[in-house]
Amino acid sequence: MSHKENRKTHRKPRATWAMLSLALLSLLIPGISLASEGHMDFTGHWAGYLSVALFVLAYALVIGEEALHLRKSKPVIIAAGVIWALVAIVYMQAGDTTTAEEAVRHNILEFGELFLFLLAAMTYINTMEERGVFDSLRIWLVSRGFSLRTIYWLTGLLAFFISPVADNLTTALLMATVAMAVGGNNTRFVVVASINIVVAANAGGAFSPFGDITTLMVWQKGVIAFHEFFDLFIPSVINWLVPAVIMSFVVSGEKPDPISEGEPPLKHGAMVVVGLFILTIVMAVSSHNFLHIPPVLGMMTGLGLLKFYGYYLKRRGSTIEDRKHLGEQGMGVEGEPATDAAHGRGDAHFNIFQSMERAEWDTLMFFYGIILCVGGLGTLGYLSLVSELMYTDLGATNANILVGILSAIVDNIPVMFAVLSMYPEMSHGQWMLVTMTAGVGGSLLSIGSAAGVAVMGQARGVYTFFAHLKWTWAIALGYAASIWVHFLINEELFRIAAGAASGHG
């Protein structure tokens, strides 16, 4: 099964039990009348009850995705539409015909920026995959005859440093394929190597806006500036290294025979695509930091450059095909060697829109449903109530640590979107803390992140929920250590008011 097939098959979110339970708890607490700024409180209204019930039902269908063979985006999209219809009705009944419209437009704008950004990034990742970049790296690793211990550390290290620019799911699948190929029937090695890869991929994504959907949302919201994410680098390293070192003691120094898979299938222009991706990231960062415009504009401009390069590849491939039909089979375009011509012949049918078609559309539409559902519940007043229960009663530190733990059970995307929508009053250090915990907390369980779910599908029957659970204590030590290190080295950030460092207003 290809990496892309695995991504589509095994990317499965978890239900947002924390937010749901807190919302349901609000139905039982009399006398609390809180609402988001500028919004009315409908948490005790029949429309509020019905909206929460719809959200619960939609997530129940999401949980049963595999059993029902029902795409996860379908129930949440319908729930979003009905919830916002209810929001509009209750506000109209209260004599307010503008708030619901303004709120839903705001949510759609947030989704639109996230959608276009992810679409550009996914298209680049899919094009690099089509050009053989990831297969080339995999073949290089498995053909070098490294020892199991070396592969263990190499796959973890690469997962940590690739995930900040590529999504953690693709990174985890790639590295898990290497670990499985080298480990063979050594199930103990495959298990610990898979856990190490999942933890490393999640930890690596925490110190980059491009490493995870949650960090991207935080960056686009303007809560944390691009350069400030690197303050989380050392805590992220600790989060990975602590369990990695503990698990390394069960990895033998055995040196299996190298696996030969032939020459790396790197196609013409592969490294140009990588270079364009780096340039696109630079443009996105520059748009946000220097021009003070949404980073999605830089990403979409980079996508345009990729489309133009795809046009060049197609024309080049067509020229090679034409010369082949004319009998010039010994040489490529403008005197290029025959081997290069062979690599380019298939490019006559290259179509950049195929890479766009292979984007995870179900996941993108799932984001739409989630953002609109959470936004609707927020407009009814539930997010203010959750904010009061978590950030006032528990305190910011406990609440942010809890967010990370919940991310092992709950999908971190709606949880982080809810936190951003609530926008509780807390220091810059606390915002950095919740950004990190939401990203790395999913490593505590195999089902806690897209990377873990995908690798379970890749190493089916070997890397399982309970195999991961045996090492949860070590991962929890890394989780606790990363939080302690964050407080230790970023102490001054806890004295900075929210938004002061990043310029969020």
Secondary structure as the mmCIF struct_conf table of DSSP 4:
data_model
#
loop_
_struct_conf.conf_type_id
_struct_conf.id
_struct_conf.beg_label_comp_id
_struct_conf.beg_label_asym_id
_struct_conf.beg_label_seq_id
_struct_conf.end_label_comp_id
_struct_conf.end_label_asym_id
_struct_conf.end_label_seq_id
HELX_RH_AL_P HELX_RH_AL_P1 HIS A 3 HIS A 10
HELX_RH_AL_P HELX_RH_AL_P2 TRP A 17 SER A 26
TURN_TY1_P TURN_TY1_P1 LEU A 27 LEU A 28
TURN_TY1_P TURN_TY1_P2 PRO A 30 GLY A 31
TURN_TY1_P TURN_TY1_P3 GLU A 37 GLY A 38
TURN_TY1_P TURN_TY1_P4 THR A 43 GLY A 44
BEND BEND1 HIS A 45 HIS A 45
HELX_RH_AL_P HELX_RH_AL_P3 TRP A 46 ILE A 63
TURN_TY1_P TURN_TY1_P5 GLY A 64 GLY A 64
HELX_RH_AL_P HELX_RH_AL_P4 GLU A 65 LEU A 68
TURN_TY1_P TURN_TY1_P6 HIS A 69 HIS A 69
TURN_TY1_P TURN_TY1_P7 LYS A 72 LYS A 72
HELX_RH_AL_P HELX_RH_AL_P5 SER A 73 GLN A 93
TURN_TY1_P TURN_TY1_P8 ALA A 94 GLY A 95
BEND BEND2 THR A 97 THR A 98
HELX_RH_AL_P HELX_RH_AL_P6 THR A 99 GLU A 130
TURN_TY1_P TURN_TY1_P9 ARG A 131 GLY A 132
HELX_RH_AL_P HELX_RH_AL_P7 VAL A 133 VAL A 142
TURN_TY1_P TURN_TY1_P10 SER A 143 SER A 143
BEND BEND3 ARG A 144 ARG A 144
HELX_RH_AL_P HELX_RH_AL_P8 LEU A 148 ILE A 162
TURN_TY1_P TURN_TY1_P11 SER A 163 VAL A 165
BEND BEND4 ALA A 166 ALA A 166
HELX_RH_AL_P HELX_RH_AL_P9 ASN A 168 GLY A 183
TURN_TY1_P TURN_TY1_P12 GLY A 184 ASN A 185
HELX_RH_AL_P HELX_RH_AL_P10 THR A 187 GLY A 205
TURN_TY1_P TURN_TY1_P13 ALA A 206 PHE A 207
BEND BEND5 SER A 208 SER A 208
TURN_TY1_P TURN_TY1_P14 PRO A 209 PHE A 210
BEND BEND6 GLY A 211 GLY A 211
HELX_RH_AL_P HELX_RH_AL_P11 ILE A 213 LYS A 221
TURN_TY1_P TURN_TY1_P15 GLY A 222 GLY A 222
BEND BEND7 VAL A 223 ILE A 224
HELX_RH_3T_P HELX_RH_3T_P1 PHE A 226 LEU A 232
HELX_RH_AL_P HELX_RH_AL_P12 PHE A 233 SER A 248
TURN_TY1_P TURN_TY1_P16 PHE A 249 VAL A 250
HELX_LH_PP_P HELX_LH_PP_P1 PRO A 256 SER A 260
BEND BEND8 GLU A 263 GLU A 263
HELX_LH_PP_P HELX_LH_PP_P2 LEU A 266 LYS A 267
TURN_TY1_P TURN_TY1_P17 HIS A 268 GLY A 269
HELX_RH_AL_P HELX_RH_AL_P13 ALA A 270 ASN A 289
TURN_TY1_P TURN_TY1_P18 PHE A 290 PHE A 290
BEND BEND9 LEU A 291 LEU A 291
BEND BEND10 ILE A 293 ILE A 293
TURN_TY1_P TURN_TY1_P19 PRO A 295 PRO A 295
HELX_RH_AL_P HELX_RH_AL_P14 VAL A 296 HIS A 325
TURN_TY1_P TURN_TY1_P20 LEU A 326 GLY A 327
BEND BEND11 GLY A 330 GLY A 330
HELX_RH_3T_P HELX_RH_3T_P2 VAL A 333 GLY A 335
HELX_RH_AL_P HELX_RH_AL_P15 ALA A 338 GLY A 344
HELX_RH_3T_P HELX_RH_3T_P3 ARG A 345 HIS A 349
HELX_RH_AL_P HELX_RH_AL_P16 ILE A 352 GLU A 357
TURN_TY1_P TURN_TY1_P21 ARG A 358 ARG A 358
BEND BEND12 ALA A 359 ALA A 359
HELX_RH_AL_P HELX_RH_AL_P17 TRP A 361 THR A 379
TURN_TY1_P TURN_TY1_P22 LEU A 380 GLY A 381
HELX_RH_AL_P HELX_RH_AL_P18 TYR A 382 SER A 387
HELX_RH_PI_P HELX_RH_PI_P1 GLU A 388 LEU A 394
HELX_RH_AL_P HELX_RH_AL_P19 ALA A 396 LEU A 406
TURN_TY1_P TURN_TY1_P23 SER A 407 ILE A 409
BEND BEND13 VAL A 410 VAL A 410
HELX_RH_AL_P HELX_RH_AL_P20 ASN A 412 MET A 422
HELX_RH_AL_P HELX_RH_AL_P21 HIS A 428 VAL A 440
HELX_RH_3T_P HELX_RH_3T_P4 GLY A 441 LEU A 444
BEND BEND14 LEU A 445 LEU A 445
HELX_RH_3T_P HELX_RH_3T_P5 SER A 446 GLY A 448
BEND BEND15 SER A 449 SER A 449
HELX_RH_AL_P HELX_RH_AL_P22 ALA A 450 GLN A 458
TURN_TY1_P TURN_TY1_P24 ALA A 459 VAL A 462
BEND BEND16 TYR A 463 TYR A 463
HELX_RH_AL_P HELX_RH_AL_P23 PHE A 465 LEU A 469
TURN_TY1_P TURN_TY1_P25 LYS A 470 TRP A 471
HELX_RH_AL_P HELX_RH_AL_P24 THR A 472 ILE A 489
TURN_TY1_P TURN_TY1_P26 ASN A 490 ASN A 490
HELX_RH_3T_P HELX_RH_3T_P6 GLU A 491 ARG A 495
BEND BEND17 ILE A 496 ILE A 496
HELX_LH_PP_P HELX_LH_PP_P3 ALA A 497 ALA A 497
TURN_TY1_P TURN_TY1_P27 ALA A 498 GLY A 503
#
